[in-house]
């Protein structure tokens, strides 16, 4: 494999202003329902289906600011493409916790990332409940639309109206409030199921040791396989990857102080401390475990801290994993203000490739790009398979840490890079790859992303040609408002919208 790293060109001028970036974190309390008529360019007529996105819609409760966006109430945005037109709708996920706080008009619950109930540590003493924000991801699977937050079970929504229908337990499989990760993987062709797709996900209950459960669901939502494991030590696992034969988890080198959390002094995330001198443990778990054999292989490496993986694939008895690594965990301070972040004081996330040899039990790693980036995306048909093209939200400049203002395409075979940037006043979200119907090439399709336009305090749905980002935007769909920066989304070929007038 080639080393794909380019030498960055130093620059002293920022591609953004902090004030512009901050405005994208204003709450959006309104819920909308309309056809998008303000469009630059043309929506490809072959682009049929629905983009669902999730993220925090409220960054305050009746004027009381939350401490971190991850603690914000989840809001689903739905953009449906139908016959060259597009329809928008957004709606809050009506979790039990959201409804209670809206009724009370104040913060009632602790958040995972620092939000505390008013009243200091005494008001939070021994209150171990963390608010379910249902804000991390969204998936349409088994004819059900699910809002995901990894701390509890999903909430089901009506895909047309986005009305909240209640909790989803998959025919009684999930216990009430059982964790169901927001970072599931869809195997496009499971060899155990005759080539049918299946959804693979996990739940974890961390403590002095961590209970890890992995399960696979078919296209009607039935659980096909479930395996339980006990992992020594505290596990902060936010994401994972699959191959046809393995589940792979990275156990970050962190510790957790439950006393500070229980005493109401700090939140769960603030009680996590990074251990830079400890190795990252890579857990390789077979998807078809054999009775009487050790079912988990543990390999160690120095990897920093990992939130999100891009993809993984096998070559013989070797596994390659592409992931975004940080030098350390961005520790949170109780009195900090996330809006005043100094990006340049924190190391960026970079893409690394990990090469695991299961025969020799060794790990090699290689830097793919030192471009600051997040939210990796690949063609969904390549999940768990050898692939060539990777898309990420990236900084405008090649070096240093900065907010995402561009979409970066990496050719992992040739090293070629393409960058579409909306700097200085645009800020991008996660890129979603949508294959063109009948496509034969891996990159034949579109990239969909939401861009916050600080100049007009609105968000745009931007459509890019995934085969050539240098063409610029095929279409920009101007919304009537902004959408606060979100996390993850999902595209389905199903069309959910009113009848086109």
C-alpha positions as CSV (number, residue, x, y, z in Angstrom):
1,X,0.0,0.0,0.0
2,X,1.2,3.5,-0.8
3,X,1.6,6.2,1.8
4,X,-1.0,8.7,0.6
5,X,0.1,11.6,2.8
6,X,0.7,14.9,1.0
7,X,3.0,17.6,2.5
8,X,0.7,20.5,3.7
9,X,1.3,24.0,2.6
10,X,1.6,26.3,5.6
11,X,-0.9,29.1,5.9
12,X,-1.5,31.7,8.5
13,X,-4.8,33.0,7.4
14,X,-7.9,31.3,8.8
15,X,-10.6,30.2,6.4
16,X,-13.4,31.0,8.8
17,X,-14.3,33.3,11.6
18,X,-15.4,31.9,15.0
19,X,-18.4,34.2,15.0
20,X,-19.7,32.6,11.7
21,X,-19.2,29.1,13.1
22,X,-20.9,29.9,16.4
23,X,-24.1,31.0,14.7
24,X,-24.7,27.4,13.4
25,X,-25.3,26.4,17.0
26,X,-28.4,28.5,17.6
27,X,-31.5,26.5,18.6
28,X,-34.2,25.9,16.0
29,X,-37.4,25.5,18.0
30,X,-39.7,25.7,14.9
31,X,-40.9,22.7,13.0
32,X,-41.3,23.1,9.2
33,X,-43.0,21.3,6.3
34,X,-42.6,22.7,2.8
35,X,-41.4,22.1,-0.8
36,X,-38.0,23.6,-1.5
37,X,-38.3,26.1,-4.3
38,X,-35.2,28.2,-3.9
39,X,-32.6,26.1,-5.8
40,X,-29.4,26.9,-7.6
41,X,-28.6,24.3,-10.3
42,X,-30.8,21.3,-10.9
43,X,-31.6,18.2,-8.9
44,X,-30.7,15.1,-10.9
45,X,-33.9,13.4,-11.9
46,X,-32.5,10.0,-11.1
47,X,-32.0,11.0,-7.5
48,X,-35.1,9.4,-5.9
49,X,-35.4,8.8,-2.2
50,X,-35.2,10.3,1.2
51,X,-32.3,11.7,3.3
52,X,-32.9,11.6,7.0
53,X,-30.5,13.5,9.3
54,X,-30.3,13.7,13.1
55,X,-28.7,16.2,15.5
56,X,-29.4,18.5,18.3
57,X,-32.2,21.0,17.5
58,X,-32.3,22.7,20.8
59,X,-29.1,24.0,22.5
60,X,-31.1,25.5,25.4
61,X,-34.2,24.7,27.4
62,X,-36.2,27.9,27.8
63,X,-33.1,30.0,27.7
64,X,-31.0,27.7,30.0
65,X,-28.0,26.7,27.8
66,X,-26.9,23.1,27.7
67,X,-23.2,22.5,28.3
68,X,-22.4,20.6,25.1
69,X,-24.2,19.9,21.7
70,X,-24.3,16.2,22.4
71,X,-26.7,17.0,25.2
72,X,-29.2,18.7,22.9
73,X,-32.6,17.3,22.1
74,X,-32.7,15.3,18.9
75,X,-34.4,16.7,15.8
76,X,-34.9,14.7,12.6
77,X,-34.7,16.5,9.3
78,X,-36.2,14.8,6.3
79,X,-35.3,15.8,2.7
80,X,-37.2,13.8,0.1
81,X,-36.2,13.8,-3.6
82,X,-38.9,13.0,-6.0
83,X,-39.0,13.6,-9.8
84,X,-36.5,16.5,-9.7
85,X,-38.2,18.2,-6.7
86,X,-37.4,18.2,-3.0
87,X,-39.5,18.4,0.1
88,X,-38.3,19.3,3.6
89,X,-39.7,18.5,7.0
90,X,-38.2,18.6,10.5
91,X,-39.6,17.5,13.9
92,X,-38.3,16.9,17.4
93,X,-38.0,13.3,18.7
94,X,-40.7,13.3,21.4
95,X,-38.8,11.3,24.0
96,X,-40.1,11.1,27.5
97,X,-37.3,13.3,28.7
98,X,-37.9,16.0,26.0
99,X,-41.6,16.1,26.8
100,X,-41.0,16.5,30.5
101,X,-38.5,19.3,30.1
102,X,-40.7,21.2,27.6
103,X,-43.6,20.9,30.1
104,X,-41.5,22.1,33.0
105,X,-39.7,24.8,30.9
106,X,-36.3,24.0,32.5
107,X,-33.5,21.5,32.6
108,X,-34.6,18.4,34.6
109,X,-31.8,15.9,33.7
110,X,-28.1,15.6,33.6
111,X,-26.5,15.2,30.1
112,X,-23.7,12.8,29.2
113,X,-21.4,15.7,28.2
114,X,-21.6,18.2,31.0
115,X,-25.1,19.5,31.3
116,X,-26.1,19.6,35.0
117,X,-29.4,20.3,36.7
118,X,-29.4,23.8,38.1
119,X,-28.5,24.0,41.8
120,X,-24.9,22.8,41.8
121,X,-23.5,19.4,42.9
122,X,-26.1,19.0,45.6
123,X,-28.9,19.0,43.0
124,X,-27.1,16.4,41.0
125,X,-25.9,14.2,43.9
126,X,-26.5,10.5,43.4
127,X,-28.7,11.2,40.3
128,X,-27.3,8.7,37.9
129,X,-29.9,9.1,35.2
130,X,-28.6,10.6,31.9
131,X,-31.0,12.3,29.5
132,X,-32.0,10.4,26.4
133,X,-31.5,12.9,23.7
134,X,-32.2,10.6,20.7
135,X,-30.0,12.9,18.7
136,X,-27.0,10.9,17.3
137,X,-28.2,9.0,14.2
138,X,-31.3,7.9,12.3
139,X,-31.9,4.7,10.2
140,X,-34.7,3.4,8.1
141,X,-34.7,-0.3,8.4
142,X,-37.4,-3.1,8.4
143,X,-39.9,-0.4,7.3
144,X,-39.3,1.5,10.5
145,X,-37.7,4.9,11.0
146,X,-35.5,4.9,14.2
147,X,-33.9,7.8,16.0
148,X,-30.8,6.4,17.8
149,X,-28.8,7.4,20.9
150,X,-26.4,4.8,22.2
151,X,-27.4,5.0,25.8
152,X,-30.9,3.5,25.4
153,X,-33.3,1.8,23.0
154,X,-34.3,3.6,19.8
155,X,-37.4,5.7,19.3
156,X,-39.6,4.9,16.3
157,X,-41.0,7.7,14.1
158,X,-43.5,7.9,11.2
159,X,-41.3,8.4,8.1
160,X,-43.9,10.7,6.5
161,X,-44.9,12.9,9.4
162,X,-41.9,12.3,11.7
163,X,-44.4,11.8,14.5
164,X,-42.9,9.9,17.4
165,X,-44.6,6.5,17.8
166,X,-42.8,5.2,20.9
167,X,-39.8,3.0,21.8
168,X,-38.7,0.2,19.5
169,X,-37.7,-3.2,21.0
170,X,-37.5,-5.4,17.8
171,X,-40.3,-7.9,18.6
172,X,-39.3,-8.0,22.3
173,X,-35.6,-8.5,21.7
174,X,-34.5,-5.3,23.4
175,X,-35.2,-4.8,27.1
176,X,-36.7,-1.4,28.1
177,X,-33.9,1.2,28.0
178,X,-31.3,-1.3,26.8
179,X,-28.5,0.4,24.9
180,X,-28.6,0.2,21.1
181,X,-25.6,1.9,19.5
182,X,-26.1,4.8,17.1
183,X,-23.2,3.4,15.0
184,X,-24.7,0.4,13.4
185,X,-23.3,-1.2,10.2
186,X,-25.4,-2.6,7.3
187,X,-23.7,-5.6,5.7
188,X,-24.8,-5.4,2.1
189,X,-24.4,-9.1,1.5
190,X,-24.2,-11.4,4.5
191,X,-22.8,-14.8,3.5
192,X,-24.5,-16.4,6.5
193,X,-27.9,-15.3,5.0
194,X,-27.5,-16.3,1.4
195,X,-26.3,-12.8,0.3
196,X,-29.2,-10.9,1.9
197,X,-28.4,-7.6,3.7
198,X,-28.4,-7.5,7.5
199,X,-28.1,-4.8,10.1
200,X,-25.2,-5.3,12.6
201,X,-25.1,-3.4,15.9
202,X,-24.0,-3.6,19.5
203,X,-24.7,-2.4,23.0
204,X,-22.2,-1.9,25.8
205,X,-22.6,-1.5,29.5
206,X,-19.2,-0.2,30.8
207,X,-17.9,-0.5,34.3
208,X,-15.0,-2.1,36.0
209,X,-15.5,-4.7,33.3
210,X,-17.7,-4.1,30.2
211,X,-20.6,-6.2,28.9
212,X,-20.5,-6.1,25.1
213,X,-23.4,-7.6,23.1
214,X,-23.4,-7.9,19.3
215,X,-26.4,-8.7,17.3
216,X,-27.6,-9.0,13.7
217,X,-31.1,-8.3,12.4
218,X,-32.6,-9.2,9.0
219,X,-34.7,-7.0,6.8
220,X,-37.9,-7.5,8.7
221,X,-36.3,-6.6,12.0
222,X,-35.9,-10.2,13.4
223,X,-32.7,-10.9,15.4
224,X,-30.8,-13.6,13.6
225,X,-27.7,-13.8,15.9
226,X,-26.7,-12.4,19.3
227,X,-23.4,-12.9,21.2
228,X,-22.4,-11.6,24.6
229,X,-18.9,-10.9,25.8
230,X,-17.3,-9.6,29.0
231,X,-14.4,-7.2,28.2
232,X,-11.9,-6.5,31.1
233,X,-11.8,-2.9,32.0
234,X,-13.8,0.2,31.2
235,X,-14.7,0.5,27.5
236,X,-15.5,3.8,25.8
237,X,-16.6,2.4,22.4
238,X,-18.6,4.7,20.2
239,X,-18.2,3.0,16.9
240,X,-17.1,-0.3,15.3
241,X,-16.5,-1.9,11.9
242,X,-17.3,-5.2,10.3
243,X,-16.0,-7.5,7.6
244,X,-17.7,-10.6,6.3
245,X,-16.1,-12.7,9.0
246,X,-15.4,-10.3,11.9
247,X,-16.6,-7.6,14.2
248,X,-13.8,-5.2,15.2
249,X,-13.8,-2.9,18.2
250,X,-11.1,-0.4,19.4
251,X,-11.0,-0.1,23.2
252,X,-9.7,3.4,23.8
253,X,-7.1,3.8,26.6
254,X,-9.2,5.7,29.2
255,X,-10.3,5.5,32.8
256,X,-13.6,6.5,34.4
257,X,-14.0,7.9,37.8
258,X,-17.6,7.0,39.0
259,X,-17.2,8.9,42.3
260,X,-17.0,12.3,40.6
261,X,-20.1,11.4,38.6
262,X,-22.1,10.0,41.5
263,X,-21.3,13.0,43.7
264,X,-22.7,15.3,41.1
265,X,-19.4,17.1,40.6
266,X,-18.9,16.1,36.9
267,X,-20.8,14.5,34.1
268,X,-20.1,11.1,32.7
269,X,-17.9,12.4,29.9
270,X,-16.0,14.8,32.2
271,X,-15.2,11.8,34.4
272,X,-13.3,10.1,31.6
273,X,-9.5,10.6,31.5
274,X,-7.2,9.6,28.7
275,X,-4.2,7.4,29.4
276,X,-1.6,8.4,26.8
277,X,0.9,5.7,28.0
278,X,-1.6,2.9,27.7
279,X,-2.1,0.9,24.5
280,X,-5.3,0.8,22.5
281,X,-6.7,-2.7,22.5
282,X,-8.2,-4.0,19.2
283,X,-10.9,-6.6,19.8
284,X,-11.3,-9.0,16.8
285,X,-14.5,-11.1,17.2
286,X,-15.6,-13.8,14.7
287,X,-19.1,-13.4,13.4
288,X,-19.4,-17.2,13.5
289,X,-17.8,-18.2,16.8
290,X,-16.7,-21.8,17.3
291,X,-17.6,-23.6,20.5
292,X,-14.7,-24.4,22.8
293,X,-12.4,-21.8,21.1
294,X,-11.2,-18.4,22.2
295,X,-13.6,-16.1,20.4
296,X,-11.9,-12.8,20.9
297,X,-8.4,-12.0,19.7
298,X,-6.9,-8.9,21.3
299,X,-4.1,-7.0,19.6
300,X,-2.5,-3.9,21.0
301,X,-1.3,-0.7,19.4
302,X,-0.7,3.0,20.1
303,X,-3.6,4.7,18.4
304,X,-4.6,7.8,20.4
305,X,-8.4,8.2,20.7
306,X,-11.0,7.1,18.2
307,X,-14.6,8.2,17.8
308,X,-15.4,7.1,14.2
309,X,-14.2,4.4,11.8
310,X,-14.4,4.6,8.0
311,X,-14.4,1.0,6.9
312,X,-12.6,-2.3,7.1
313,X,-11.9,-5.2,4.8
314,X,-10.1,-8.6,4.8
315,X,-7.3,-9.9,2.6
316,X,-6.6,-13.5,3.5
317,X,-5.9,-13.7,7.3
318,X,-5.2,-9.9,7.4
319,X,-7.6,-7.1,8.2
320,X,-7.3,-3.5,7.2
321,X,-9.1,-0.8,9.1
322,X,-9.3,2.9,8.2
323,X,-10.2,5.2,11.1
324,X,-10.0,8.7,12.3
325,X,-7.5,9.1,15.2
326,X,-7.0,11.9,17.6
327,X,-3.8,12.4,19.7
328,X,-5.9,12.3,22.8
329,X,-9.5,12.5,24.2
330,X,-10.7,16.1,24.1
331,X,-11.3,16.3,27.8
332,X,-14.2,18.5,29.0
333,X,-14.1,21.1,31.7
334,X,-17.2,21.8,33.9
335,X,-16.9,25.6,33.4
336,X,-15.9,25.6,29.8
337,X,-17.9,27.1,26.9
338,X,-17.9,24.9,23.7
339,X,-18.7,28.0,21.6
340,X,-15.4,29.6,22.6
341,X,-13.3,26.7,21.5
342,X,-9.8,27.5,20.1
343,X,-9.5,24.9,17.3
344,X,-5.8,25.6,16.9
345,X,-5.1,24.5,20.5
346,X,-6.4,21.0,19.8
347,X,-4.8,18.3,17.6
348,X,-6.9,17.4,14.5
349,X,-8.4,14.1,13.7
350,X,-6.5,12.3,10.9
351,X,-7.2,9.2,8.9
352,X,-4.9,6.2,9.7
353,X,-4.9,2.7,8.3
354,X,-4.3,-0.2,10.7
355,X,-3.0,-3.5,9.2
356,X,-3.8,-6.5,11.5
357,X,-2.0,-9.8,10.8
358,X,-4.0,-12.5,12.7
359,X,-1.3,-15.1,12.2
360,X,1.5,-13.1,13.7
361,X,-0.8,-11.1,16.0
362,X,0.8,-7.9,14.9
363,X,-0.5,-4.4,14.1
364,X,1.1,-1.9,11.7
365,X,-0.3,1.6,11.1
366,X,0.1,4.2,8.4
367,X,-1.1,7.8,8.1
368,X,-3.4,8.2,5.2
369,X,-3.8,11.9,5.3
370,X,-3.0,14.6,7.9
371,X,-5.9,16.7,6.7
372,X,-8.2,17.6,9.7
373,X,-11.4,15.6,9.0
374,X,-14.4,13.8,10.5
375,X,-17.6,11.9,9.6
376,X,-16.2,9.4,7.1
377,X,-18.5,7.9,4.4
378,X,-18.2,5.2,1.8
379,X,-20.3,3.6,-0.9
380,X,-22.8,1.5,1.1
381,X,-22.1,-1.5,-1.1
382,X,-18.5,-1.5,0.1
383,X,-19.1,-1.7,3.8
384,X,-16.8,-4.4,5.1
385,X,-15.3,-5.0,1.7
386,X,-12.2,-3.8,-0.2
387,X,-12.9,-0.3,-1.4
388,X,-11.2,2.6,-3.2
389,X,-12.9,5.8,-2.4
390,X,-13.4,7.5,1.0
391,X,-15.3,10.8,1.6
392,X,-15.0,12.9,4.7
393,X,-16.0,16.3,6.1
394,X,-12.7,18.3,6.2
395,X,-11.1,21.5,7.0
396,X,-10.5,23.9,4.2
397,X,-6.7,24.0,4.8
398,X,-4.5,20.9,4.6
399,X,-2.9,21.4,8.0
400,X,-4.0,22.4,11.4
401,X,-7.3,21.9,13.2
402,X,-10.4,23.9,12.0
403,X,-14.1,23.3,11.6
404,X,-15.3,21.3,8.6
405,X,-15.8,23.6,5.6
406,X,-15.1,21.1,2.8
407,X,-15.8,17.6,1.5
408,X,-12.6,15.6,0.8
409,X,-12.5,12.6,-1.5
410,X,-9.6,10.2,-1.2
411,X,-8.5,7.7,-3.8
412,X,-6.9,5.0,-1.6
413,X,-5.3,3.4,-4.6
414,X,-3.7,6.3,-6.4
415,X,-3.4,8.8,-3.6
416,X,-5.4,11.4,-5.6
417,X,-7.4,13.9,-3.5
418,X,-10.3,16.1,-4.5
419,X,-11.5,18.9,-2.3
420,X,-14.8,20.8,-2.6
421,X,-14.8,23.7,-0.2
422,X,-17.5,26.2,0.8
423,X,-15.1,28.4,2.8
424,X,-15.1,31.1,4.1
425,X,-18.7,31.2,5.3
426,X,-20.0,27.7,4.7
427,X,-19.7,24.8,7.3
428,X,-20.3,21.3,6.1
429,X,-21.9,18.2,7.8
430,X,-21.5,14.5,7.3
431,X,-21.2,13.5,3.6
432,X,-23.7,10.8,2.6
433,X,-22.9,8.7,-0.5
434,X,-25.9,7.8,-2.7
435,X,-25.2,5.4,-5.6
436,X,-26.6,6.3,-9.0
437,X,-29.2,3.7,-10.1
438,X,-27.5,1.1,-12.2
439,X,-24.0,2.4,-11.3
440,X,-21.1,0.1,-12.2
441,X,-18.3,2.2,-10.8
442,X,-17.7,2.6,-7.1
443,X,-17.8,6.4,-7.1
444,X,-20.7,6.7,-9.6
445,X,-23.2,8.6,-7.5
446,X,-23.8,11.7,-5.4
447,X,-22.6,13.2,-2.2
448,X,-25.4,14.8,-0.1
449,X,-24.4,17.1,2.7
450,X,-26.0,19.9,4.7
451,X,-24.1,23.1,4.7
452,X,-24.6,26.0,7.2
453,X,-24.4,29.3,5.3
454,X,-23.4,31.9,7.8
455,X,-23.9,34.7,5.3
456,X,-27.6,34.1,5.2
457,X,-28.0,32.2,8.5
458,X,-29.6,29.3,6.7
459,X,-28.7,25.8,5.7
460,X,-28.3,24.4,2.2
461,X,-28.7,20.9,1.0
462,X,-25.7,20.5,-1.4
463,X,-25.5,17.8,-4.1
464,X,-22.1,16.9,-5.4
465,X,-21.0,14.5,-8.2
466,X,-19.2,11.8,-6.2
467,X,-17.0,10.9,-9.2
468,X,-15.7,14.4,-9.6
469,X,-15.9,16.9,-6.8
470,X,-14.1,19.4,-8.9
471,X,-17.3,20.0,-10.9
472,X,-18.6,22.0,-7.9
473,X,-22.1,21.7,-6.6
474,X,-24.6,20.2,-9.0
475,X,-27.4,21.8,-7.0
476,X,-27.8,23.9,-3.8
477,X,-31.2,23.7,-2.2
478,X,-31.7,26.8,0.0
479,X,-33.8,26.1,3.1
480,X,-35.9,28.8,4.7
481,X,-33.9,28.6,7.9
482,X,-30.8,27.1,9.4
483,X,-30.5,23.6,10.9
484,X,-28.1,23.4,13.9
485,X,-25.0,21.3,13.2
486,X,-25.9,17.6,13.4
487,X,-24.3,14.3,13.6
488,X,-25.3,11.4,11.4
489,X,-27.8,10.6,8.6
490,X,-29.1,7.9,6.3
491,X,-30.4,7.7,2.8
492,X,-33.1,5.4,1.6
493,X,-34.5,4.9,-1.9
494,X,-38.0,5.1,-0.4
495,X,-39.9,8.3,-1.1
496,X,-41.6,9.9,1.9
497,X,-43.4,13.2,1.1
498,X,-46.8,14.6,0.2
499,X,-48.0,14.2,-3.4
500,X,-46.1,16.6,-5.6
501,X,-48.5,19.5,-6.5
